[in-house]
Amino acid sequence: MIDDDRLQHLLRSAFPRTADQEPSRDLWPLIVNRIHAPVRRSWLDISLAAAIAIVLMMFPEWLLLLAYHL
Amino acid sequence: MPDELDRDLLRLFVQGDLDAFESLFKQFEIDVYRWILRIVRDASTAEDVLVEAFWRAYRGRGHFDPSRSFGAWMRRIATNAARDHLRAARPRAGWSTPDHQIPAPVGSDRDLGEAVALAFRTLPPKLQVVATLALIEEQPYAEIADALDLPIGTVKSRVFRAIRALRKELARLGIHP
């Protein structure tokens, strides 16, 4: 039987605490590029969103299931 | 986080001024990066998530109230971006496990640690984020609650649920904690 303290100890061993690191490069240019990139919305995304909305209107109880997994 | 900011700078940011945004980025970059790194636990991934978070911040600047803390607002955005990354990268519980991920029979702390790590990665991202920050990084509940925009009670409840889910997943792997 592993108690909570032991479980936490094992977790910390498996995932050591992160050190105070810094980004390895200048990320600002990537952000600027991202800001200036045109927003693309594919028909697939729009169709999928519409399909999900329709399904949730037909089966509203599925919203809880979806919310749990989000 | 450095958060004694000039209101005018924040107003300019809300108006879309890129120079103001760059100034904010320079001030908060490292703190936000370290926060993201605590959640995603990989330096390269943390850089990608950082770019995503600041892009989201710029896109959502119209929702920012310059009288509030930019640091706290940015940390919430970063937490959401990191959680979205975990969601996309998450191994699905119940799916067939690749052979290389099946832990060896548990005979030592190291084996047990690997099993715990494997089980931890299958937690739902919203539990994984809270459990990482609370149990591994030992961040105060109040700070986690602020970053997730949740009541402290909900954070405690999620930590409890994460431990319970972890035990359940370990049991599925043949370990009965």
gemmi code that builds the backbone of each chain (N, CA, C; Angstrom):
import gemmi

chains = {
    "A": [
        ("MET", (0.838, -1.197, 0.000), (0.000, 0.000, 0.000), (0.879, 1.256, 0.000)),
        ("ILE", (0.662, 2.133, -0.956), (1.428, 3.373, -1.022), (0.560, 4.493, -0.438)),
        ("ASP", (1.053, 5.168, 0.600), (0.247, 6.268, 1.136), (0.483, 7.524, 0.288)),
        ("ASP", (-0.281, 8.574, 0.584), (-0.222, 9.789, -0.240), (1.179, 10.405, -0.258)),
        ("ASP", (1.845, 10.388, 0.900), (3.184, 10.985, 0.962), (4.161, 10.222, 0.075)),
        ("ARG", (4.038, 8.894, 0.095), (4.940, 8.057, -0.714), (4.648, 8.283, -2.200)),
        ("LEU", (3.368, 8.380, -2.523), (2.977, 8.623, -3.914), (3.555, 9.958, -4.389)),
        ("GLN", (3.471, 10.959, -3.521), (4.014, 12.277, -3.874), (5.537, 12.202, -4.040)),
        ("HIS", (6.187, 11.429, -3.169), (7.635, 11.262, -3.268), (7.997, 10.595, -4.606)),
        ("LEU", (7.229, 9.573, -4.984), (7.493, 8.884, -6.254), (7.274, 9.826, -7.433)),
        ("LEU", (6.233, 10.658, -7.327), (5.962, 11.620, -8.394), (7.131, 12.585, -8.541)),
        ("ARG", (7.637, 13.061, -7.406), (8.748, 14.026, -7.463), (10.012, 13.377, -7.993)),
        ("SER", (10.156, 12.073, -7.734), (11.319, 11.374, -8.280), (11.183, 11.208, -9.789)),
        ("ALA", (9.950, 10.919, -10.214), (9.716, 10.707, -11.646), (9.782, 12.023, -12.418)),
        ("PHE", (9.318, 13.105, -11.780), (9.313, 14.423, -12.431), (10.026, 15.420, -11.517)),
        ("PRO", (11.357, 15.469, -11.593), (12.076, 16.416, -10.722), (11.605, 17.847, -10.948)),
        ("ARG", (11.659, 18.649, -9.913), (11.232, 20.039, -10.038), (12.078, 20.744, -11.082)),
        ("THR", (11.454, 21.651, -11.818), (12.182, 22.338, -12.886), (13.107, 23.393, -12.292)),
        ("ALA", (14.257, 23.531, -12.915), (15.204, 24.557, -12.459), (14.790, 25.907, -13.041)),
        ("ASP", (15.395, 26.972, -12.552), (15.090, 28.303, -13.070), (15.786, 28.515, -14.404)),
        ("GLN", (15.151, 28.037, -15.450), (15.746, 28.156, -16.782), (15.198, 29.383, -17.506)),
        ("GLU", (15.829, 29.676, -18.631), (15.364, 30.765, -19.486), (15.262, 30.245, -20.920)),
        ("PRO", (14.454, 30.895, -21.751), (14.374, 30.443, -23.151), (15.755, 30.438, -23.796)),
        ("SER", (15.954, 29.482, -24.697), (17.283, 29.323, -25.293), (17.532, 30.314, -26.428)),
        ("ARG", (16.481, 31.017, -26.868), (16.647, 31.943, -28.000), (15.658, 33.085, -27.853)),
        ("ASP", (15.813, 34.055, -28.742), (14.894, 35.198, -28.727), (13.583, 34.774, -29.383)),
        ("LEU", (12.506, 34.783, -28.621), (11.231, 34.296, -29.146), (10.332, 35.417, -29.679)),
        ("TRP", (10.764, 36.654, -29.462), (9.911, 37.769, -29.900), (9.637, 37.736, -31.419)),
        ("PRO", (10.672, 37.499, -32.262), (10.379, 37.456, -33.711), (9.316, 36.408, -34.076)),
        ("LEU", (9.301, 35.285, -33.357), (8.294, 34.253, -33.647), (6.887, 34.749, -33.300)),
        ("ILE", (6.811, 35.519, -32.221), (5.507, 36.059, -31.810), (5.022, 37.088, -32.843)),
        ("VAL", (5.936, 37.942, -33.285), (5.562, 38.949, -34.288), (5.101, 38.264, -35.574)),
        ("ASN", (5.833, 37.235, -35.988), (5.424, 36.496, -37.196), (4.036, 35.899, -37.020)),
        ("ARG", (3.811, 35.369, -35.847), (2.505, 34.738, -35.568), (1.388, 35.778, -35.611)),
        ("ILE", (1.677, 36.963, -35.070), (0.667, 38.026, -35.060), (0.328, 38.459, -36.481)),
        ("HIS", (1.351, 38.511, -37.325), (1.127, 38.996, -38.684), (0.675, 37.902, -39.653)),
        ("ALA", (0.683, 36.675, -39.187), (0.238, 35.587, -40.074), (-1.268, 35.698, -40.298)),
        ("PRO", (-1.705, 35.487, -41.540), (-3.146, 35.568, -41.789), (-3.885, 34.445, -41.058)),
        ("VAL", (-5.052, 34.787, -40.527), (-5.861, 33.775, -39.831), (-6.553, 32.913, -40.870)),
        ("ARG", (-6.329, 31.631, -40.755), (-6.959, 30.714, -41.718), (-7.988, 29.854, -40.999)),
        ("ARG", (-9.161, 29.806, -41.535), (-10.171, 28.891, -40.997), (-10.586, 27.959, -42.121)),
        ("SER", (-10.324, 26.706, -41.936), (-10.661, 25.769, -43.000), (-12.133, 25.397, -42.923)),
        ("TRP", (-12.651, 24.991, -44.061), (-14.050, 24.550, -44.104), (-14.253, 23.332, -43.217)),
        ("LEU", (-13.183, 22.542, -43.072), (-13.277, 21.350, -42.224), (-13.543, 21.762, -40.769)),
        ("ASP", (-12.805, 22.792, -40.283), (-13.001, 23.266, -38.909), (-14.430, 23.777, -38.711)),
        ("ILE", (-14.867, 24.578, -39.684), (-16.206, 25.165, -39.571), (-17.268, 24.064, -39.594)),
        ("SER", (-17.089, 23.080, -40.479), (-18.053, 21.975, -40.575), (-18.072, 21.168, -39.287)),
        ("LEU", (-16.875, 20.937, -38.737), (-16.783, 20.154, -37.502), (-17.466, 20.877, -36.345)),
        ("ALA", (-17.217, 22.176, -36.235), (-17.841, 22.970, -35.164), (-19.359, 22.949, -35.310)),
        ("ALA", (-19.840, 23.074, -36.552), (-21.278, 23.057, -36.790), (-21.862, 21.693, -36.420)),
        ("ALA", (-21.149, 20.629, -36.789), (-21.629, 19.272, -36.482), (-21.714, 19.058, -34.974)),
        ("ILE", (-20.682, 19.524, -34.255), (-20.686, 19.362, -32.789), (-21.849, 20.140, -32.177)),
        ("ALA", (-22.080, 21.360, -32.674), (-23.180, 22.179, -32.149), (-24.519, 21.478, -32.372)),
        ("ILE", (-24.690, 20.903, -33.557), (-25.956, 20.220, -33.876), (-26.148, 18.997, -32.976)),
        ("VAL", (-25.064, 18.225, -32.817), (-25.143, 17.021, -31.974), (-25.476, 17.397, -30.526)),
        ("LEU", (-24.855, 18.479, -30.038), (-25.110, 18.901, -28.647), (-26.537, 19.424, -28.478)),
        ("MET", (-27.094, 19.998, -29.543), (-28.496, 20.442, -29.465), (-29.430, 19.233, -29.426)),
        ("MET", (-29.034, 18.183, -30.139), (-29.869, 16.970, -30.171), (-29.725, 16.143, -28.894)),
        ("PHE", (-28.485, 16.128, -28.354), (-28.205, 15.344, -27.136), (-27.513, 16.245, -26.102)),
        ("PRO", (-28.259, 17.144, -25.464), (-27.613, 18.117, -24.556), (-26.898, 17.463, -23.383)),
        ("GLU", (-27.310, 16.244, -23.017), (-26.650, 15.588, -21.881), (-25.192, 15.234, -22.206)),
        ("TRP", (-24.857, 15.185, -23.499), (-23.469, 14.889, -23.883), (-22.525, 16.047, -23.531)),
        ("LEU", (-23.116, 17.212, -23.284), (-22.298, 18.376, -22.937), (-21.507, 18.110, -21.657)),
        ("LEU", (-22.156, 17.424, -20.703), (-21.480, 17.111, -19.439), (-20.281, 16.191, -19.688)),
        ("LEU", (-20.512, 15.213, -20.560), (-19.436, 14.274, -20.899), (-18.272, 15.021, -21.559)),
        ("LEU", (-18.632, 15.918, -22.471), (-17.612, 16.708, -23.170), (-16.875, 17.607, -22.172)),
        ("ALA", (-17.626, 18.245, -21.282), (-17.028, 19.159, -20.293), (-16.068, 18.408, -19.390)),
        ("TYR", (-16.416, 17.175, -19.032), (-15.541, 16.396, -18.159), (-14.186, 16.160, -18.819)),
        ("HIS", (-14.227, 15.847, -20.109), (-12.977, 15.531, -20.803), (-12.191, 16.776, -21.190)),
        ("LEU", (-12.832, 17.935, -21.183), (-12.107, 19.176, -21.450), (-11.492, 19.652, -20.155)),
    ],
    "B": [
        ("MET", (6.096, 37.998, -10.136), (6.198, 38.599, -11.465), (6.303, 40.119, -11.351)),
        ("PRO", (7.086, 40.738, -12.233), (7.161, 42.192, -12.184), (5.833, 42.776, -12.630)),
        ("ASP", (5.154, 43.494, -11.768), (3.823, 43.933, -12.178), (3.510, 45.361, -11.776)),
        ("GLU", (4.558, 46.149, -11.484), (4.351, 47.577, -11.228), (4.477, 48.279, -12.576)),
        ("LEU", (3.413, 48.185, -13.353), (3.523, 48.651, -14.732), (2.845, 49.996, -14.933)),
        ("ASP", (3.385, 50.680, -15.902), (2.826, 51.949, -16.307), (1.453, 51.703, -16.950)),
        ("ARG", (0.432, 52.388, -16.415), (-0.908, 52.225, -16.995), (-0.939, 52.590, -18.485)),
        ("ASP", (-0.159, 53.609, -18.826), (-0.153, 54.030, -20.230), (0.369, 52.908, -21.131)),
        ("LEU", (1.370, 52.191, -20.618), (1.916, 51.069, -21.388), (0.826, 50.019, -21.617)),
        ("LEU", (0.067, 49.760, -20.570), (-1.001, 48.753, -20.688), (-2.108, 49.234, -21.622)),
        ("ARG", (-2.410, 50.505, -21.548), (-3.437, 51.052, -22.461), (-2.977, 50.958, -23.917)),
        ("LEU", (-1.707, 51.265, -24.127), (-1.174, 51.165, -25.494), (-1.241, 49.721, -25.983)),
        ("PHE", (-0.949, 48.804, -25.073), (-1.027, 47.379, -25.440), (-2.455, 47.018, -25.855)),
        ("VAL", (-3.417, 47.456, -25.052), (-4.819, 47.147, -25.364), (-5.209, 47.724, -26.728)),
        ("GLN", (-4.596, 48.867, -27.057), (-4.899, 49.485, -28.357), (-4.171, 48.800, -29.520)),
        ("GLY", (-3.295, 47.868, -29.192), (-2.635, 47.102, -30.252), (-1.228, 47.563, -30.580)),
        ("ASP", (-0.654, 48.422, -29.739), (0.697, 48.929, -29.996), (1.729, 47.807, -29.791)),
        ("LEU", (2.417, 47.470, -30.884), (3.369, 46.350, -30.811), (4.596, 46.665, -29.955)),
        ("ASP", (5.010, 47.937, -29.955), (6.169, 48.303, -29.123), (5.834, 48.122, -27.638)),
        ("ALA", (4.625, 48.503, -27.277), (4.191, 48.324, -25.881), (4.131, 46.838, -25.544)),
        ("PHE", (3.641, 46.069, -26.489), (3.545, 44.625, -26.261), (4.937, 44.015, -26.117)),
        ("GLU", (5.873, 44.484, -26.952), (7.245, 43.971, -26.848), (7.842, 44.299, -25.477)),
        ("SER", (7.563, 45.497, -25.007), (8.063, 45.892, -23.688), (7.488, 44.968, -22.599)),
        ("LEU", (6.198, 44.664, -22.708), (5.574, 43.740, -21.744), (6.178, 42.346, -21.869)),
        ("PHE", (6.392, 41.921, -23.120), (6.979, 40.602, -23.357), (8.350, 40.496, -22.686)),
        ("LYS", (9.164, 41.532, -22.881), (10.517, 41.498, -22.304), (10.468, 41.414, -20.771)),
        ("GLN", (9.471, 42.070, -20.188), (9.380, 42.066, -18.721), (8.858, 40.747, -18.166)),
        ("PHE", (7.983, 40.083, -18.919), (7.303, 38.899, -18.369), (7.772, 37.578, -18.974)),
        ("GLU", (8.569, 37.652, -20.013), (8.947, 36.450, -20.753), (9.479, 35.334, -19.842)),
        ("ILE", (10.442, 35.676, -19.014), (11.108, 34.630, -18.223), (10.168, 34.020, -17.185)),
        ("ASP", (9.408, 34.879, -16.517), (8.473, 34.352, -15.513), (7.420, 33.457, -16.150)),
        ("VAL", (6.901, 33.886, -17.289), (5.874, 33.089, -17.969), (6.481, 31.777, -18.471)),
        ("TYR", (7.701, 31.874, -18.996), (8.384, 30.669, -19.493), (8.555, 29.646, -18.366)),
        ("ARG", (9.017, 30.121, -17.213), (9.246, 29.188, -16.096), (7.947, 28.578, -15.611)),
        ("TRP", (6.876, 29.375, -15.634), (5.565, 28.850, -15.224), (5.115, 27.746, -16.192)),
        ("ILE", (5.264, 28.018, -17.480), (4.866, 27.028, -18.498), (5.723, 25.771, -18.363)),
        ("LEU", (7.019, 25.991, -18.145), (7.938, 24.857, -18.032), (7.539, 23.939, -16.868)),
        ("ARG", (7.062, 24.529, -15.781), (6.608, 23.720, -14.649), (5.471, 22.793, -15.071)),
        ("ILE", (4.663, 23.236, -15.999), (3.501, 22.433, -16.403), (3.865, 21.430, -17.500)),
        ("VAL", (4.555, 21.907, -18.553), (4.807, 20.999, -19.691), (6.093, 20.186, -19.521)),
        ("ARG", (7.034, 20.672, -18.697), (8.206, 19.926, -18.277), (9.167, 19.569, -19.423)),
        ("ASP", (9.183, 20.418, -20.440), (10.132, 20.219, -21.540), (10.477, 21.605, -22.086)),
        ("ALA", (11.786, 21.902, -22.145), (12.227, 23.261, -22.466), (11.781, 23.710, -23.859)),
        ("SER", (11.934, 22.818, -24.834), (11.571, 23.186, -26.200), (10.059, 23.399, -26.322)),
        ("THR", (9.296, 22.508, -25.699), (7.839, 22.640, -25.717), (7.421, 23.922, -25.012)),
        ("ALA", (8.111, 24.235, -23.925), (7.761, 25.451, -23.173), (7.946, 26.697, -24.045)),
        ("GLU", (8.968, 26.682, -24.909), (9.165, 27.832, -25.806), (8.006, 27.953, -26.799)),
        ("ASP", (7.591, 26.809, -27.347), (6.457, 26.831, -28.286), (5.190, 27.335, -27.592)),
        ("VAL", (4.972, 26.851, -26.388), (3.752, 27.242, -25.661), (3.830, 28.721, -25.280)),
        ("LEU", (5.018, 29.203, -24.985), (5.191, 30.617, -24.662), (4.783, 31.503, -25.846)),
        ("VAL", (5.239, 31.120, -27.031), (4.863, 31.881, -28.239), (3.341, 31.856, -28.400)),
        ("GLU", (2.760, 30.685, -28.239), (1.306, 30.542, -28.355), (0.596, 31.442, -27.320)),
        ("ALA", (1.116, 31.445, -26.088), (0.467, 32.207, -25.010), (0.520, 33.704, -25.293)),
        ("PHE", (1.689, 34.207, -25.702), (1.776, 35.646, -25.971), (0.968, 36.020, -27.212)),
        ("TRP", (0.886, 35.120, -28.172), (0.041, 35.392, -29.344), (-1.428, 35.473, -28.911)),
        ("ARG", (-1.835, 34.547, -28.039), (-3.218, 34.590, -27.537), (-3.471, 35.881, -26.764)),
        ("ALA", (-2.454, 36.303, -25.995), (-2.610, 37.536, -25.209), (-2.825, 38.731, -26.135)),
        ("TYR", (-2.040, 38.775, -27.215), (-2.188, 39.897, -28.137), (-3.559, 39.840, -28.822)),
        ("ARG", (-3.938, 38.653, -29.207), (-5.228, 38.484, -29.879), (-6.380, 38.860, -28.939)),
        ("GLY", (-6.217, 38.565, -27.644), (-7.294, 38.821, -26.692), (-7.107, 40.102, -25.903)),
        ("ARG", (-6.240, 41.007, -26.404), (-5.898, 42.208, -25.631), (-7.118, 43.075, -25.331)),
        ("GLY", (-8.120, 43.002, -26.182), (-9.326, 43.802, -25.982), (-10.068, 43.420, -24.706)),
        ("HIS", (-9.819, 42.200, -24.200), (-10.497, 41.741, -22.977), (-9.710, 42.101, -21.720)),
        ("PHE", (-8.511, 42.659, -21.912), (-7.685, 42.964, -20.737), (-8.063, 44.321, -20.151)),
        ("ASP", (-8.216, 44.349, -18.847), (-8.514, 45.588, -18.137), (-7.195, 46.168, -17.608)),
        ("PRO", (-6.763, 47.327, -18.131), (-5.451, 47.874, -17.721), (-5.350, 48.196, -16.229)),
        ("SER", (-6.475, 48.193, -15.520), (-6.387, 48.458, -14.075), (-6.055, 47.170, -13.297)),
        ("ARG", (-6.078, 46.036, -13.994), (-5.782, 44.750, -13.328), (-4.324, 44.348, -13.563)),
        ("SER", (-3.942, 43.260, -12.930), (-2.559, 42.785, -13.042), (-2.312, 42.101, -14.391)),
        ("PHE", (-1.354, 42.633, -15.141), (-1.015, 41.990, -16.417), (-0.383, 40.617, -16.158)),
        ("GLY", (0.442, 40.546, -15.123), (1.132, 39.284, -14.819), (0.164, 38.155, -14.535)),
        ("ALA", (-0.861, 38.437, -13.728), (-1.839, 37.405, -13.385), (-2.645, 36.999, -14.624)),
        ("TRP", (-3.004, 37.997, -15.433), (-3.766, 37.724, -16.657), (-2.941, 36.875, -17.620)),
        ("MET", (-1.664, 37.236, -17.750), (-0.769, 36.512, -18.656), (-0.555, 35.080, -18.163)),
        ("ARG", (-0.477, 34.937, -16.845), (-0.248, 33.597, -16.296), (-1.461, 32.696, -16.560)),
        ("ARG", (-2.661, 33.273, -16.497), (-3.865, 32.474, -16.809), (-3.839, 32.017, -18.268)),
        ("ILE", (-3.481, 32.941, -19.142), (-3.420, 32.579, -20.570), (-2.367, 31.491, -20.782)),
        ("ALA", (-1.225, 31.652, -20.134), (-0.140, 30.666, -20.281), (-0.569, 29.297, -19.737)),
        ("THR", (-1.279, 29.313, -18.620), (-1.744, 28.046, -18.039), (-2.701, 27.341, -19.000)),
        ("ASN", (-3.611, 28.120, -19.591), (-4.559, 27.524, -20.546), (-3.838, 26.980, -21.777)),
        ("ALA", (-2.843, 27.728, -22.247), (-2.097, 27.264, -23.430), (-1.326, 25.979, -23.101)),
        ("ALA", (-0.745, 25.932, -21.899), (-0.005, 24.728, -21.490), (-0.954, 23.541, -21.338)),
        ("ARG", (-2.119, 23.798, -20.771), (-3.100, 22.716, -20.610), (-3.563, 22.213, -21.986)),
        ("ASP", (-3.754, 23.131, -22.918), (-4.156, 22.714, -24.275), (-3.070, 21.843, -24.903)),
        ("HIS", (-1.824, 22.195, -24.629), (-0.725, 21.365, -25.156), (-0.798, 19.956, -24.554)),
        ("LEU", (-0.989, 19.884, -23.227), (-1.064, 18.560, -22.580), (-2.214, 17.745, -23.158)),
        ("ARG", (-3.316, 18.437, -23.416), (-4.490, 17.753, -23.975), (-4.149, 17.145, -25.337)),
        ("ALA", (-3.451, 17.926, -26.157), (-3.117, 17.447, -27.509), (-2.092, 16.308, -27.457)),
        ("ALA", (-1.217, 16.345, -26.449), (-0.120, 15.368, -26.385), (-0.459, 14.177, -25.509)),
        ("ARG", (-1.648, 14.170, -24.934), (-1.972, 13.173, -23.912), (-2.144, 11.769, -24.476)),
        ("PRO", (-1.491, 10.783, -23.863), (-1.808, 9.402, -24.229), (-3.200, 9.062, -23.725)),
        ("ARG", (-3.958, 8.357, -24.526), (-5.343, 8.078, -24.157), (-5.437, 6.895, -23.212)),
        ("ALA", (-6.017, 7.114, -22.039), (-6.241, 6.023, -21.088), (-7.185, 5.015, -21.698)),
        ("GLY", (-6.862, 3.771, -21.547), (-7.753, 2.733, -22.049), (-7.395, 2.289, -23.445)),
        ("TRP", (-6.624, 3.129, -24.177), (-6.167, 2.705, -25.486), (-5.071, 1.683, -25.289)),
        ("SER", (-4.799, 0.918, -26.347), (-3.742, -0.079, -26.200), (-2.418, 0.634, -25.945)),
        ("THR", (-1.666, 0.102, -25.009), (-0.406, 0.732, -24.631), (0.713, 0.174, -25.492)),
        ("PRO", (1.516, 1.052, -26.125), (2.647, 0.532, -26.905), (3.568, -0.303, -26.020)),
        ("ASP", (4.155, -1.330, -26.633), (4.995, -2.260, -25.858), (6.065, -1.543, -25.038)),
        ("HIS", (6.689, -0.498, -25.702), (7.806, 0.137, -25.007), (7.344, 0.920, -23.782)),
        ("GLN", (6.031, 1.130, -23.655), (5.561, 1.905, -22.507), (5.076, 1.013, -21.374)),
        ("ILE", (5.022, -0.291, -21.622), (4.559, -1.161, -20.555), (5.660, -1.268, -19.511)),
        ("PRO", (5.363, -0.870, -18.281), (6.418, -0.916, -17.270), (6.788, -2.346, -16.927)),
        ("ALA", (8.041, -2.516, -16.575), (8.491, -3.839, -16.135), (7.797, -4.177, -14.823)),
        ("PRO", (7.738, -5.473, -14.476), (7.155, -5.813, -13.182), (7.820, -5.006, -12.078)),
        ("VAL", (6.979, -4.486, -11.212), (7.497, -3.555, -10.222), (8.303, -4.281, -9.163)),
        ("GLY", (9.596, -4.012, -9.135), (10.435, -4.675, -8.150), (11.317, -3.698, -7.413)),
        ("SER", (11.365, -2.469, -7.893), (12.222, -1.489, -7.244), (11.525, -0.140, -7.287)),
        ("ASP", (12.116, 0.820, -6.568), (11.567, 2.171, -6.586), (11.603, 2.764, -7.989)),
        ("ARG", (12.664, 2.385, -8.749), (12.792, 2.937, -10.083), (11.648, 2.448, -10.976)),
        ("ASP", (11.362, 1.148, -10.907), (10.243, 0.604, -11.682), (8.941, 1.277, -11.273)),
        ("LEU", (8.782, 1.403, -9.982), (7.563, 2.011, -9.459), (7.459, 3.457, -9.927)),
        ("GLY", (8.584, 4.154, -9.909), (8.618, 5.541, -10.370), (8.216, 5.648, -11.835)),
        ("GLU", (8.698, 4.705, -12.662), (8.336, 4.716, -14.087), (6.845, 4.471, -14.266)),
        ("ALA", (6.321, 3.545, -13.463), (4.891, 3.255, -13.547), (4.070, 4.478, -13.128)),
        ("VAL", (4.535, 5.153, -12.088), (3.827, 6.358, -11.622), (3.868, 7.437, -12.707)),
        ("ALA", (5.039, 7.591, -13.355), (5.165, 8.594, -14.417), (4.229, 8.275, -15.577)),
        ("LEU", (4.182, 7.005, -15.942), (3.308, 6.578, -17.041), (1.841, 6.825, -16.686)),
        ("ALA", (1.484, 6.464, -15.473), (0.102, 6.658, -15.021), (-0.241, 8.148, -14.954)),
        ("PHE", (0.722, 8.948, -14.520), (0.479, 10.387, -14.368), (0.147, 11.031, -15.709)),
        ("ARG", (0.834, 10.567, -16.774), (0.631, 11.172, -18.088), (-0.746, 10.849, -18.671)),
        ("THR", (-1.427, 9.873, -18.100), (-2.762, 9.557, -18.620), (-3.858, 10.355, -17.904)),
        ("LEU", (-3.484, 11.127, -16.886), (-4.503, 11.912, -16.183), (-5.109, 12.940, -17.128)),
        ("PRO", (-6.395, 13.267, -16.940), (-6.964, 14.364, -17.737), (-6.141, 15.638, -17.505)),
        ("PRO", (-5.897, 16.414, -18.568), (-5.020, 17.587, -18.442), (-5.397, 18.519, -17.297)),
        ("LYS", (-6.691, 18.706, -17.055), (-7.043, 19.673, -16.001), (-6.611, 19.154, -14.622)),
        ("LEU", (-6.573, 17.835, -14.461), (-6.076, 17.272, -13.202), (-4.549, 17.270, -13.193)),
        ("GLN", (-3.977, 16.986, -14.370), (-2.520, 16.908, -14.471), (-1.872, 18.266, -14.153)),
        ("VAL", (-2.482, 19.327, -14.664), (-1.924, 20.669, -14.418), (-1.913, 20.966, -12.924)),
        ("VAL", (-3.056, 20.738, -12.283), (-3.162, 21.045, -10.855), (-2.223, 20.150, -10.044)),
        ("ALA", (-2.190, 18.869, -10.377), (-1.345, 17.937, -9.624), (0.134, 18.267, -9.820)),
        ("THR", (0.514, 18.640, -11.031), (1.914, 19.009, -11.281), (2.315, 20.210, -10.427)),
        ("LEU", (1.463, 21.228, -10.461), (1.808, 22.454, -9.741), (1.773, 22.242, -8.222)),
        ("ALA", (0.795, 21.461, -7.756), (0.641, 21.300, -6.305), (1.576, 20.235, -5.731)),
        ("LEU", (1.633, 19.074, -6.373), (2.357, 17.948, -5.784), (3.833, 17.916, -6.168)),
        ("ILE", (4.137, 18.322, -7.390), (5.529, 18.249, -7.845), (6.235, 19.591, -7.619)),
        ("GLU", (5.622, 20.659, -8.096), (6.276, 21.972, -7.986), (5.991, 22.660, -6.651)),
        ("GLU", (5.069, 22.106, -5.887), (4.735, 22.628, -4.551), (4.390, 24.121, -4.566)),
        ("GLN", (3.622, 24.508, -5.563), (3.140, 25.888, -5.614), (1.986, 26.049, -4.624)),
        ("PRO", (1.859, 27.205, -4.013), (0.740, 27.411, -3.073), (-0.609, 27.286, -3.787)),
        ("TYR", (-1.599, 26.731, -3.063), (-2.925, 26.564, -3.662), (-3.473, 27.894, -4.178)),
        ("ALA", (-3.225, 28.965, -3.432), (-3.776, 30.266, -3.837), (-3.207, 30.697, -5.193)),
        ("GLU", (-1.924, 30.412, -5.399), (-1.289, 30.795, -6.655), (-1.844, 29.957, -7.813)),
        ("ILE", (-2.044, 28.680, -7.545), (-2.609, 27.800, -8.584), (-4.035, 28.242, -8.910)),
        ("ALA", (-4.784, 28.543, -7.863), (-6.181, 28.969, -8.063), (-6.224, 30.234, -8.911)),
        ("ASP", (-5.306, 31.160, -8.659), (-5.274, 32.405, -9.420), (-4.918, 32.137, -10.876)),
        ("ALA", (-3.941, 31.260, -11.079), (-3.499, 30.968, -12.446), (-4.573, 30.254, -13.256)),
        ("LEU", (-5.405, 29.499, -12.569), (-6.455, 28.753, -13.271), (-7.799, 29.463, -13.193)),
        ("ASP", (-7.826, 30.587, -12.471), (-9.070, 31.333, -12.290), (-10.152, 30.444, -11.679)),
        ("LEU", (-9.754, 29.736, -10.622), (-10.666, 28.805, -9.945), (-10.661, 29.095, -8.443)),
        ("PRO", (-11.732, 28.719, -7.733), (-11.687, 28.832, -6.275), (-10.665, 27.834, -5.703)),
        ("ILE", (-10.105, 28.181, -4.542), (-9.102, 27.298, -3.926), (-9.704, 25.920, -3.640)),
        ("GLY", (-10.976, 25.898, -3.258), (-11.645, 24.624, -2.971), (-11.642, 23.705, -4.188)),
        ("THR", (-11.820, 24.290, -5.363), (-11.817, 23.486, -6.593), (-10.423, 22.928, -6.859)),
        ("VAL", (-9.408, 23.735, -6.568), (-8.026, 23.263, -6.749), (-7.765, 22.070, -5.830)),
        ("LYS", (-8.172, 22.205, -4.557), (-7.960, 21.095, -3.615), (-8.710, 19.853, -4.075)),
        ("SER", (-9.922, 20.068, -4.550), (-10.727, 18.938, -5.030), (-10.045, 18.254, -6.222)),
        ("ARG", (-9.463, 19.060, -7.115), (-8.792, 18.469, -8.285), (-7.532, 17.701, -7.883)),
        ("VAL", (-6.832, 18.200, -6.867), (-5.649, 17.464, -6.392), (-6.102, 16.105, -5.852)),
        ("PHE", (-7.182, 16.120, -5.077), (-7.713, 14.870, -4.523), (-8.123, 13.917, -5.650)),
        ("ARG", (-8.818, 14.466, -6.649), (-9.267, 13.620, -7.774), (-8.079, 13.098, -8.575)),
        ("ALA", (-7.030, 13.917, -8.686), (-5.835, 13.480, -9.424), (-5.184, 12.287, -8.715)),
        ("ILE", (-5.086, 12.360, -7.394), (-4.482, 11.253, -6.647), (-5.330, 9.992, -6.801)),
        ("ARG", (-6.639, 10.174, -6.723), (-7.535, 9.016, -6.860), (-7.410, 8.408, -8.261)),
        ("ALA", (-7.380, 9.278, -9.291), (-7.257, 8.784, -10.673), (-5.899, 8.112, -10.885)),
        ("LEU", (-4.873, 8.650, -10.235), (-3.535, 8.066, -10.348), (-3.521, 6.652, -9.759)),
        ("ARG", (-4.140, 6.502, -8.609), (-4.215, 5.172, -7.990), (-4.978, 4.190, -8.892)),
        ("LYS", (-6.056, 4.698, -9.501), (-6.880, 3.839, -10.378), (-6.057, 3.393, -11.596)),
        ("GLU", (-5.303, 4.337, -12.184), (-4.502, 4.006, -13.357), (-3.374, 3.047, -12.980)),
        ("LEU", (-2.781, 3.252, -11.791), (-1.735, 2.333, -11.331), (-2.312, 0.931, -11.146)),
        ("ALA", (-3.530, 0.869, -10.636), (-4.176, -0.439, -10.463), (-4.374, -1.107, -11.818)),
        ("ARG", (-4.719, -0.278, -12.848), (-4.895, -0.831, -14.196), (-3.576, -1.392, -14.717)),
        ("LEU", (-2.464, -0.807, -14.259), (-1.139, -1.282, -14.676), (-0.660, -2.446, -13.807)),
        ("GLY", (-1.515, -2.875, -12.894), (-1.166, -4.024, -12.065), (-0.503, -3.664, -10.747)),
        ("ILE", (-0.529, -2.388, -10.419), (0.053, -1.945, -9.148), (-1.112, -1.501, -8.270)),
        ("HIS", (-1.111, -1.911, -7.040), (-2.267, -1.602, -6.189), (-1.880, -0.753, -4.988)),
        ("PRO", (-1.766, 0.574, -5.244), (-1.403, 1.457, -4.148), (-2.594, 1.737, -3.215)),
    ],
}
model = gemmi.Model(1)
for chain_id, residues in chains.items():
    chain = gemmi.Chain(chain_id)
    for i, (resn, *xyz) in enumerate(residues, 1):
        res = gemmi.Residue()
        res.name, res.seqid = resn, gemmi.SeqId(i, " ")
        for name, pos in zip(("N", "CA", "C"), xyz):
            atom = gemmi.Atom()
            atom.name, atom.element = name, gemmi.Element(name[0])
            atom.pos, atom.b_iso = gemmi.Position(*pos), 0.0
            res.add_atom(atom)
        chain.add_residue(res)
    model.add_chain(chain)
structure = gemmi.Structure()
structure.add_model(model)
structure.setup_entities()
